[in-house]
Amino acid sequence: MTPVELSRSVLHAVRCAVDDGELNVVVPSRVVVGRPGPGGRGDYATNVALQLARPAGQPPLRVAALLRAYLAREAGVTDVEITGPGFLNISLDRAATSAALVRRILREGLRYGHTDAVAGRVFVLCVPYEVRAEVLADVLARMVGSQGGRVEVRHGGAVKLQPVPAPEECAFLRPVPAPEDPAFLGPDAARWALLHPAPHDRPRITADHLVQRESNPLFRIRYAHARTRAVSRNAADLGFTTTGPETDVDAADTPHTPDTPHTPGAQQLLVLLADHPRVLATAAALPHADAQAAPSRLTRHLLALADATLAHLPAVLPRGDEKPSAAHRSRLALAEAAGTVLAGGLSLLGIDAPDHL
């Protein structure tokens, strides 16, 4: 279950409480779920009870207790605890949730995380004749497109994002210009150099972006992707794939099962894969100014995903006299899902994801 899907489950719980007459509030259009803060428990937490307490005319702890009963019935939720002034801390069925997540990624492929959240909306991007602004506009157009929206690019003045037909909500993007032409880096490294820093930071246009070692973030991401493809080829040579009946990311890779140790990076990898739709959806916040950082945010997300993938890969294939098992198949499925998301993210950045490096 992704954070986006869990937020829908929380909204459904609120809606059920309202329909049953337990709460007299307007169901919010969205709720935020995130990692539990200090003193929190479980996998995710939400402050929806605090958000609804005043309009409901009830204490936050009372609202939390009402919602807890409804939320505990949602599919994939194993426990809901109340902490602090009324935070709902949610524990998920990790084995079932992880398996469903991997199946979804492998089924949706490069379109994992794509939605119709802003379907029918058109944004006009007024782009100055400056290379970094041009590249940012292009990637924002790709990311908005992944959420169902459409972008029209026009040139002139500062980068201006204007939703149609609501010009009063205009946001302005003013990325720090590139200090020099990055063309000598080649198209992929040039794009990375312009996109990875936050828009308000000065980009570094240096040959460091071409270095083929782990100190180069772009290389790490592309290397992680290529390694997932290599592992799949090697698994096929050993006679097993993820297409058999036992391809779930099952309990063998969760830290709660003592029989088979989970792989280093597996849980962090699952968290990052689940968070991918939310990262893409930040571009749909246009015309708000925070959306201008969506391309940079995606680069950082892919880098964290690549590091978790590289930590996971050494345990995917059998070693020595080991025979391929269900645990190996589940780890292979997770590796292939990670490679798919890395390739999809690079594609949105306009950067190639080669299968061989």
Contacts in CASP RR format, 6 or more apart in sequence:
PFRMAT RR
TARGET T0000
AUTHOR 0000-0000-0000
METHOD contacts of the structure
MODEL  1
MTPVELSRSVLHAVRCAVDDGELNVVVPSRVVVGRPGPGGRGDYATNVAL
QLARPAGQPPLRVAALLRAYLAREAGVTDVEITGPGFLNISLDRAATSAA
LVRRILREGLRYGHTDAVAGRVFVLCVPYEVRAEVLADVLARMVGSQGGR
VEVRHGGAVKLQPVPAPEECAFLRPVPAPEDPAFLGPDAARWALLHPAPH
DRPRITADHLVQRESNPLFRIRYAHARTRAVSRNAADLGFTTTGPETDVD
AADTPHTPDTPHTPGAQQLLVLLADHPRVLATAAALPHADAQAAPSRLTR
HLLALADATLAHLPAVLPRGDEKPSAAHRSRLALAEAAGTVLAGGLSLLG
IDAPDHL
1 9 0 8 1.000
1 76 0 8 1.000
1 92 0 8 1.000
1 97 0 8 1.000
1 100 0 8 1.000
1 101 0 8 1.000
1 274 0 8 1.000
2 101 0 8 1.000
2 274 0 8 1.000
2 275 0 8 1.000
2 276 0 8 1.000
2 277 0 8 1.000
2 278 0 8 1.000
3 33 0 8 1.000
3 34 0 8 1.000
3 44 0 8 1.000
3 274 0 8 1.000
3 275 0 8 1.000
3 277 0 8 1.000
3 278 0 8 1.000
4 277 0 8 1.000
4 278 0 8 1.000
4 281 0 8 1.000
6 33 0 8 1.000
6 44 0 8 1.000
6 90 0 8 1.000
6 92 0 8 1.000
7 30 0 8 1.000
7 31 0 8 1.000
7 32 0 8 1.000
7 33 0 8 1.000
7 46 0 8 1.000
9 71 0 8 1.000
9 74 0 8 1.000
9 75 0 8 1.000
9 77 0 8 1.000
10 31 0 8 1.000
10 33 0 8 1.000
10 46 0 8 1.000
10 48 0 8 1.000
10 67 0 8 1.000
10 71 0 8 1.000
10 88 0 8 1.000
11 27 0 8 1.000
11 28 0 8 1.000
11 30 0 8 1.000
11 31 0 8 1.000
12 74 0 8 1.000
13 67 0 8 1.000
13 70 0 8 1.000
13 71 0 8 1.000
13 73 0 8 1.000
13 74 0 8 1.000
14 23 0 8 1.000
14 25 0 8 1.000
14 27 0 8 1.000
14 28 0 8 1.000
14 31 0 8 1.000
14 48 0 8 1.000
14 52 0 8 1.000
14 67 0 8 1.000
14 70 0 8 1.000
15 27 0 8 1.000
16 70 0 8 1.000
17 23 0 8 1.000
17 66 0 8 1.000
17 67 0 8 1.000
17 70 0 8 1.000
18 24 0 8 1.000
18 25 0 8 1.000
18 27 0 8 1.000
22 66 0 8 1.000
23 52 0 8 1.000
23 56 0 8 1.000
23 58 0 8 1.000
23 63 0 8 1.000
23 66 0 8 1.000
24 56 0 8 1.000
25 52 0 8 1.000
25 55 0 8 1.000
25 56 0 8 1.000
26 55 0 8 1.000
28 48 0 8 1.000
28 51 0 8 1.000
28 52 0 8 1.000
31 46 0 8 1.000
31 48 0 8 1.000
31 51 0 8 1.000
32 46 0 8 1.000
32 47 0 8 1.000
33 44 0 8 1.000
33 45 0 8 1.000
33 46 0 8 1.000
33 90 0 8 1.000
34 44 0 8 1.000
34 45 0 8 1.000
34 46 0 8 1.000
35 44 0 8 1.000
35 45 0 8 1.000
36 42 0 8 1.000
36 43 0 8 1.000
36 44 0 8 1.000
36 45 0 8 1.000
36 83 0 8 1.000
36 87 0 8 1.000
36 89 0 8 1.000
37 45 0 8 1.000
39 83 0 8 1.000
40 83 0 8 1.000
40 87 0 8 1.000
40 89 0 8 1.000
41 81 0 8 1.000
41 83 0 8 1.000
41 89 0 8 1.000
41 91 0 8 1.000
42 79 0 8 1.000
42 81 0 8 1.000
42 89 0 8 1.000
42 90 0 8 1.000
42 91 0 8 1.000
43 90 0 8 1.000
43 91 0 8 1.000
43 92 0 8 1.000
43 94 0 8 1.000
44 89 0 8 1.000
44 90 0 8 1.000
44 92 0 8 1.000
45 83 0 8 1.000
45 87 0 8 1.000
45 88 0 8 1.000
45 89 0 8 1.000
45 90 0 8 1.000
46 87 0 8 1.000
46 88 0 8 1.000
46 90 0 8 1.000
47 86 0 8 1.000
47 87 0 8 1.000
47 88 0 8 1.000
48 67 0 8 1.000
48 88 0 8 1.000
49 60 0 8 1.000
49 61 0 8 1.000
49 63 0 8 1.000
49 64 0 8 1.000
49 67 0 8 1.000
49 82 0 8 1.000
49 86 0 8 1.000
49 87 0 8 1.000
49 88 0 8 1.000
50 60 0 8 1.000
50 85 0 8 1.000
50 86 0 8 1.000
50 87 0 8 1.000
52 63 0 8 1.000
53 59 0 8 1.000
53 60 0 8 1.000
53 62 0 8 1.000
53 63 0 8 1.000
56 63 0 8 1.000
60 85 0 8 1.000
60 86 0 8 1.000
61 82 0 8 1.000
61 85 0 8 1.000
61 86 0 8 1.000
63 86 0 8 1.000
64 82 0 8 1.000
64 86 0 8 1.000
64 87 0 8 1.000
64 88 0 8 1.000
65 82 0 8 1.000
67 88 0 8 1.000
68 80 0 8 1.000
68 81 0 8 1.000
68 82 0 8 1.000
68 88 0 8 1.000
71 77 0 8 1.000
71 80 0 8 1.000
71 88 0 8 1.000
71 90 0 8 1.000
72 79 0 8 1.000
72 80 0 8 1.000
76 92 0 8 1.000
76 93 0 8 1.000
76 96 0 8 1.000
76 97 0 8 1.000
77 90 0 8 1.000
77 91 0 8 1.000
77 92 0 8 1.000
77 93 0 8 1.000
78 91 0 8 1.000
78 92 0 8 1.000
78 93 0 8 1.000
79 90 0 8 1.000
79 91 0 8 1.000
80 88 0 8 1.000
80 89 0 8 1.000
80 90 0 8 1.000
80 91 0 8 1.000
81 88 0 8 1.000
81 89 0 8 1.000
81 91 0 8 1.000
82 88 0 8 1.000
82 89 0 8 1.000
83 89 0 8 1.000
94 254 0 8 1.000
94 256 0 8 1.000
94 270 0 8 1.000
95 248 0 8 1.000
95 249 0 8 1.000
95 250 0 8 1.000
95 251 0 8 1.000
95 254 0 8 1.000
98 248 0 8 1.000
98 249 0 8 1.000
98 253 0 8 1.000
98 254 0 8 1.000
98 270 0 8 1.000
98 334 0 8 1.000
99 248 0 8 1.000
99 249 0 8 1.000
99 250 0 8 1.000
99 330 0 8 1.000
101 249 0 8 1.000
101 270 0 8 1.000
101 273 0 8 1.000
101 274 0 8 1.000
101 337 0 8 1.000
102 247 0 8 1.000
102 248 0 8 1.000
102 249 0 8 1.000
102 273 0 8 1.000
102 330 0 8 1.000
102 333 0 8 1.000
102 334 0 8 1.000
102 337 0 8 1.000
103 247 0 8 1.000
103 248 0 8 1.000
104 112 0 8 1.000
105 112 0 8 1.000
105 273 0 8 1.000
105 337 0 8 1.000
105 340 0 8 1.000
105 341 0 8 1.000
106 242 0 8 1.000
106 333 0 8 1.000
106 336 0 8 1.000
106 337 0 8 1.000
106 340 0 8 1.000
108 114 0 8 1.000
109 340 0 8 1.000
109 344 0 8 1.000
110 340 0 8 1.000
110 343 0 8 1.000
110 344 0 8 1.000
110 347 0 8 1.000
111 146 0 8 1.000
112 276 0 8 1.000
112 277 0 8 1.000
112 340 0 8 1.000
112 341 0 8 1.000
112 344 0 8 1.000
113 146 0 8 1.000
113 276 0 8 1.000
113 277 0 8 1.000
113 280 0 8 1.000
113 281 0 8 1.000
114 145 0 8 1.000
114 146 0 8 1.000
114 147 0 8 1.000
114 148 0 8 1.000
114 280 0 8 1.000
115 146 0 8 1.000
115 147 0 8 1.000
115 148 0 8 1.000
115 277 0 8 1.000
115 280 0 8 1.000
115 281 0 8 1.000
116 147 0 8 1.000
116 148 0 8 1.000
117 147 0 8 1.000
117 148 0 8 1.000
117 281 0 8 1.000
117 284 0 8 1.000
118 144 0 8 1.000
118 147 0 8 1.000
118 148 0 8 1.000
118 149 0 8 1.000
118 284 0 8 1.000
118 286 0 8 1.000
119 148 0 8 1.000
119 149 0 8 1.000
120 148 0 8 1.000
120 149 0 8 1.000
120 150 0 8 1.000
121 148 0 8 1.000
121 149 0 8 1.000
121 150 0 8 1.000
121 163 0 8 1.000
121 164 0 8 1.000
122 149 0 8 1.000
122 150 0 8 1.000
122 151 0 8 1.000
122 152 0 8 1.000
122 163 0 8 1.000
122 164 0 8 1.000
123 144 0 8 1.000
123 149 0 8 1.000
123 150 0 8 1.000
123 151 0 8 1.000
123 152 0 8 1.000
123 161 0 8 1.000
123 162 0 8 1.000
123 163 0 8 1.000
123 164 0 8 1.000
123 286 0 8 1.000
123 287 0 8 1.000
124 151 0 8 1.000
124 152 0 8 1.000
124 154 0 8 1.000
124 160 0 8 1.000
124 161 0 8 1.000
124 162 0 8 1.000
124 163 0 8 1.000
124 164 0 8 1.000
125 137 0 8 1.000
125 140 0 8 1.000
125 141 0 8 1.000
125 151 0 8 1.000
125 152 0 8 1.000
125 153 0 8 1.000
125 154 0 8 1.000
125 159 0 8 1.000
125 160 0 8 1.000
125 161 0 8 1.000
125 162 0 8 1.000
126 154 0 8 1.000
126 155 0 8 1.000
126 156 0 8 1.000
126 157 0 8 1.000
126 158 0 8 1.000
126 159 0 8 1.000
126 160 0 8 1.000
126 162 0 8 1.000
127 133 0 8 1.000
127 134 0 8 1.000
127 137 0 8 1.000
127 153 0 8 1.000
127 154 0 8 1.000
127 155 0 8 1.000
127 156 0 8 1.000
127 159 0 8 1.000
128 155 0 8 1.000
128 156 0 8 1.000
128 157 0 8 1.000
128 158 0 8 1.000
128 159 0 8 1.000
129 155 0 8 1.000
129 156 0 8 1.000
130 177 0 8 1.000
130 178 0 8 1.000
131 177 0 8 1.000
131 178 0 8 1.000
131 181 0 8 1.000
131 182 0 8 1.000
131 194 0 8 1.000
132 175 0 8 1.000
132 176 0 8 1.000
132 177 0 8 1.000
132 178 0 8 1.000
132 194 0 8 1.000
132 203 0 8 1.000
133 158 0 8 1.000
133 159 0 8 1.000
133 173 0 8 1.000
133 175 0 8 1.000
133 177 0 8 1.000
135 190 0 8 1.000
135 191 0 8 1.000
135 194 0 8 1.000
135 195 0 8 1.000
136 159 0 8 1.000
136 173 0 8 1.000
136 175 0 8 1.000
136 194 0 8 1.000
136 195 0 8 1.000
136 199 0 8 1.000
136 292 0 8 1.000
136 295 0 8 1.000
137 151 0 8 1.000
137 153 0 8 1.000
137 159 0 8 1.000
137 173 0 8 1.000
138 153 0 8 1.000
138 350 0 8 1.000
139 191 0 8 1.000
139 195 0 8 1.000
139 294 0 8 1.000
139 295 0 8 1.000
139 298 0 8 1.000
139 348 0 8 1.000
139 349 0 8 1.000
139 350 0 8 1.000
140 151 0 8 1.000
140 161 0 8 1.000
140 283 0 8 1.000
140 286 0 8 1.000
140 291 0 8 1.000
140 292 0 8 1.000
140 294 0 8 1.000
140 295 0 8 1.000
141 151 0 8 1.000
141 153 0 8 1.000
142 348 0 8 1.000
142 349 0 8 1.000
142 350 0 8 1.000
143 280 0 8 1.000
143 283 0 8 1.000
143 294 0 8 1.000
143 295 0 8 1.000
143 298 0 8 1.000
143 348 0 8 1.000
144 150 0 8 1.000
144 151 0 8 1.000
144 283 0 8 1.000
144 284 0 8 1.000
144 286 0 8 1.000
145 151 0 8 1.000
146 280 0 8 1.000
146 283 0 8 1.000
146 348 0 8 1.000
147 280 0 8 1.000
147 281 0 8 1.000
147 283 0 8 1.000
147 284 0 8 1.000
149 284 0 8 1.000
158 172 0 8 1.000
158 173 0 8 1.000
158 174 0 8 1.000
159 172 0 8 1.000
159 173 0 8 1.000
159 174 0 8 1.000
159 175 0 8 1.000
159 292 0 8 1.000
160 170 0 8 1.000
160 171 0 8 1.000
160 172 0 8 1.000
160 173 0 8 1.000
161 170 0 8 1.000
161 171 0 8 1.000
161 172 0 8 1.000
161 173 0 8 1.000
161 286 0 8 1.000
161 287 0 8 1.000
161 291 0 8 1.000
161 292 0 8 1.000
162 169 0 8 1.000
162 170 0 8 1.000
162 171 0 8 1.000
162 287 0 8 1.000
163 169 0 8 1.000
163 170 0 8 1.000
163 286 0 8 1.000
163 287 0 8 1.000
169 287 0 8 1.000
170 287 0 8 1.000
171 286 0 8 1.000
171 287 0 8 1.000
171 288 0 8 1.000
171 289 0 8 1.000
171 291 0 8 1.000
171 292 0 8 1.000
172 289 0 8 1.000
173 199 0 8 1.000
173 289 0 8 1.000
173 292 0 8 1.000
174 199 0 8 1.000
175 199 0 8 1.000
175 200 0 8 1.000
175 292 0 8 1.000
176 197 0 8 1.000
176 199 0 8 1.000
176 200 0 8 1.000
176 201 0 8 1.000
176 202 0 8 1.000
176 203 0 8 1.000
178 193 0 8 1.000
178 194 0 8 1.000
178 203 0 8 1.000
178 205 0 8 1.000
179 202 0 8 1.000
179 203 0 8 1.000
179 205 0 8 1.000
180 205 0 8 1.000
181 205 0 8 1.000
182 189 0 8 1.000
182 190 0 8 1.000
182 193 0 8 1.000
182 194 0 8 1.000
182 203 0 8 1.000
182 205 0 8 1.000
183 190 0 8 1.000
185 193 0 8 1.000
185 205 0 8 1.000
185 207 0 8 1.000
185 209 0 8 1.000
185 210 0 8 1.000
188 218 0 8 1.000
188 350 0 8 1.000
188 351 0 8 1.000
188 352 0 8 1.000
189 209 0 8 1.000
189 210 0 8 1.000
189 218 0 8 1.000
190 209 0 8 1.000
191 349 0 8 1.000
191 350 0 8 1.000
191 351 0 8 1.000
192 209 0 8 1.000
192 217 0 8 1.000
192 218 0 8 1.000
192 299 0 8 1.000
192 349 0 8 1.000
192 351 0 8 1.000
193 203 0 8 1.000
193 204 0 8 1.000
193 205 0 8 1.000
193 206 0 8 1.000
193 209 0 8 1.000
194 203 0 8 1.000
195 295 0 8 1.000
195 296 0 8 1.000
195 299 0 8 1.000
195 349 0 8 1.000
196 203 0 8 1.000
196 217 0 8 1.000
196 218 0 8 1.000
196 296 0 8 1.000
196 299 0 8 1.000
196 300 0 8 1.000
197 203 0 8 1.000
197 204 0 8 1.000
197 296 0 8 1.000
198 293 0 8 1.000
198 296 0 8 1.000
199 292 0 8 1.000
199 293 0 8 1.000
199 296 0 8 1.000
208 215 0 8 1.000
208 216 0 8 1.000
209 216 0 8 1.000
209 218 0 8 1.000
210 216 0 8 1.000
211 219 0 8 1.000
212 219 0 8 1.000
212 357 0 8 1.000
213 219 0 8 1.000
214 220 0 8 1.000
214 223 0 8 1.000
217 299 0 8 1.000
217 303 0 8 1.000
218 351 0 8 1.000
219 357 0 8 1.000
220 303 0 8 1.000
220 306 0 8 1.000
220 307 0 8 1.000
220 310 0 8 1.000
221 302 0 8 1.000
221 303 0 8 1.000
221 305 0 8 1.000
221 306 0 8 1.000
221 342 0 8 1.000
221 346 0 8 1.000
222 346 0 8 1.000
222 351 0 8 1.000
222 353 0 8 1.000
222 354 0 8 1.000
222 357 0 8 1.000
223 306 0 8 1.000
223 310 0 8 1.000
223 357 0 8 1.000
224 305 0 8 1.000
224 306 0 8 1.000
224 307 0 8 1.000
224 309 0 8 1.000
224 310 0 8 1.000
224 313 0 8 1.000
224 338 0 8 1.000
224 339 0 8 1.000
224 342 0 8 1.000
225 306 0 8 1.000
225 339 0 8 1.000
225 342 0 8 1.000
225 343 0 8 1.000
225 346 0 8 1.000
225 353 0 8 1.000
225 354 0 8 1.000
225 355 0 8 1.000
226 354 0 8 1.000
226 355 0 8 1.000
226 356 0 8 1.000
226 357 0 8 1.000
227 309 0 8 1.000
227 310 0 8 1.000
227 313 0 8 1.000
228 309 0 8 1.000
228 313 0 8 1.000
228 335 0 8 1.000
228 336 0 8 1.000
228 338 0 8 1.000
228 339 0 8 1.000
228 342 0 8 1.000
229 339 0 8 1.000
229 355 0 8 1.000
229 356 0 8 1.000
230 356 0 8 1.000
231 313 0 8 1.000
231 316 0 8 1.000
231 317 0 8 1.000
231 332 0 8 1.000
231 335 0 8 1.000
232 241 0 8 1.000
232 332 0 8 1.000
232 335 0 8 1.000
232 336 0 8 1.000
234 317 0 8 1.000
235 241 0 8 1.000
235 316 0 8 1.000
235 317 0 8 1.000
235 324 0 8 1.000
235 328 0 8 1.000
235 332 0 8 1.000
238 317 0 8 1.000
238 318 0 8 1.000
238 324 0 8 1.000
239 324 0 8 1.000
240 324 0 8 1.000
240 328 0 8 1.000
240 329 0 8 1.000
240 332 0 8 1.000
241 329 0 8 1.000
241 332 0 8 1.000
242 329 0 8 1.000
242 332 0 8 1.000
242 333 0 8 1.000
242 336 0 8 1.000
244 329 0 8 1.000
246 326 0 8 1.000
246 329 0 8 1.000
246 330 0 8 1.000
247 329 0 8 1.000
247 330 0 8 1.000
247 332 0 8 1.000
247 333 0 8 1.000
248 330 0 8 1.000
248 333 0 8 1.000
249 270 0 8 1.000
249 330 0 8 1.000
249 331 0 8 1.000
249 333 0 8 1.000
249 334 0 8 1.000
250 326 0 8 1.000
250 327 0 8 1.000
250 330 0 8 1.000
251 257 0 8 1.000
252 259 0 8 1.000
252 260 0 8 1.000
252 262 0 8 1.000
252 326 0 8 1.000
252 327 0 8 1.000
252 330 0 8 1.000
253 260 0 8 1.000
253 262 0 8 1.000
253 263 0 8 1.000
253 266 0 8 1.000
253 327 0 8 1.000
253 330 0 8 1.000
253 331 0 8 1.000
253 334 0 8 1.000
254 262 0 8 1.000
254 267 0 8 1.000
255 262 0 8 1.000
255 267 0 8 1.000
260 327 0 8 1.000
263 311 0 8 1.000
263 312 0 8 1.000
263 314 0 8 1.000
263 315 0 8 1.000
263 316 0 8 1.000
263 331 0 8 1.000
264 311 0 8 1.000
264 312 0 8 1.000
264 314 0 8 1.000
264 315 0 8 1.000
265 308 0 8 1.000
265 311 0 8 1.000
265 312 0 8 1.000
266 312 0 8 1.000
266 331 0 8 1.000
266 334 0 8 1.000
268 304 0 8 1.000
268 308 0 8 1.000
268 311 0 8 1.000
269 305 0 8 1.000
269 308 0 8 1.000
269 309 0 8 1.000
269 311 0 8 1.000
269 312 0 8 1.000
269 334 0 8 1.000
269 338 0 8 1.000
270 334 0 8 1.000
272 301 0 8 1.000
272 304 0 8 1.000
272 305 0 8 1.000
272 308 0 8 1.000
273 305 0 8 1.000
273 337 0 8 1.000
273 338 0 8 1.000
273 341 0 8 1.000
275 301 0 8 1.000
276 301 0 8 1.000
276 305 0 8 1.000
276 341 0 8 1.000
279 294 0 8 1.000
279 297 0 8 1.000
279 298 0 8 1.000
279 301 0 8 1.000
280 298 0 8 1.000
280 348 0 8 1.000
282 290 0 8 1.000
282 291 0 8 1.000
282 293 0 8 1.000
282 294 0 8 1.000
282 297 0 8 1.000
283 291 0 8 1.000
283 294 0 8 1.000
283 295 0 8 1.000
284 291 0 8 1.000
285 291 0 8 1.000
285 294 0 8 1.000
295 349 0 8 1.000
298 345 0 8 1.000
298 348 0 8 1.000
298 349 0 8 1.000
299 349 0 8 1.000
302 342 0 8 1.000
302 345 0 8 1.000
302 346 0 8 1.000
302 349 0 8 1.000
305 338 0 8 1.000
305 341 0 8 1.000
305 342 0 8 1.000
306 342 0 8 1.000
308 338 0 8 1.000
309 335 0 8 1.000
309 338 0 8 1.000
309 339 0 8 1.000
309 342 0 8 1.000
312 331 0 8 1.000
312 334 0 8 1.000
312 335 0 8 1.000
312 338 0 8 1.000
313 335 0 8 1.000
315 331 0 8 1.000
316 328 0 8 1.000
316 331 0 8 1.000
316 332 0 8 1.000
316 335 0 8 1.000
317 328 0 8 1.000
317 332 0 8 1.000
318 324 0 8 1.000
318 325 0 8 1.000
318 328 0 8 1.000
322 328 0 8 1.000
342 353 0 8 1.000
343 353 0 8 1.000
344 353 0 8 1.000
346 352 0 8 1.000
346 353 0 8 1.000
347 353 0 8 1.000
END
